[in-house]
Amino acid sequence: MDIRVLVGNRIKALRQQKNISQESLAALCELDRTYISGVESGKRNISIINLEKIALSLGANIRVFFDVDYFEGR
């Protein structure tokens, strides 16, 4: 599976666990809501800088986006 889809799915799962809308997450990250939507759907190639902004806004360590066990469903 495309890494953009895997990371986007992880962002979406973390956002939903926190009960945060895409709009609220975008505001916290100082990014556009449509950008968040594109990232979550795997249509945008997220930069490492924006990934860090999202991770911090979700209260997550950036490592969660590279957890191979998570991606492989272990």
N, C-alpha and C positions, 0 to 999 in steps of 0.2 A: 504494500500500500504506500502511496505517496506520503512522504514525511510531512508535507503541509497539511494533509488531512489528519494525520495522527496528532500533530501538535494542536491543530484547530479543535479536534475533538476533546483533547485534554483541557484546553482553555475553557471550552463550553461546559465541560463536566465540573470543573472547579468553580466557574461562575454560578452555575445552577446550584451547587452545594451551598454556596454562600447566599443564595436567593437574591442575586444581583441581576438586574436587567442589562442588556447590551448597552443601552443608553447610559445607565449609571456607571458601568465599567468604563465606557468611553470617556465620561466626564472625569472619573478618577485618574485615568491615564493621560488625559489631555489629548485624546485621539478622537477621530470622527466615528460615530456609531456605524456608519457604513463600512469603515475600515475593520472594525471589530467583527462585523458580520462576515466580511470577506475572508478574514483570517479563520474564523470558526468553521467556515464552509470549505476551507482549503483552497480558495480561489486566489488568495493573496500570499505572496512570498514575504513573510514577516522578517523584519530586520532584528538583529540581536538586541539592539537598543530598545525597540518597541516591545520585544519579548520580555525584557527586564522590567519595563514600565508596567506591563500587564501582570507579571509575577508579583511585583511589589504591591500593586493595587489589590491583588487577590490574597495578599499575605502569604504567598507561597515562595519557596526557594526555587530558583530557576532550574535546579536539578530535576524537578518533577517533570519537566518537559522533555527530558532526555532519559527517562527511566525505561530501559529496554524491557524489563519485566512487565511494566504496565502495558507497553505497546504490544507485547506478545501474549498478553492475557494470562500471565502467570500469577 
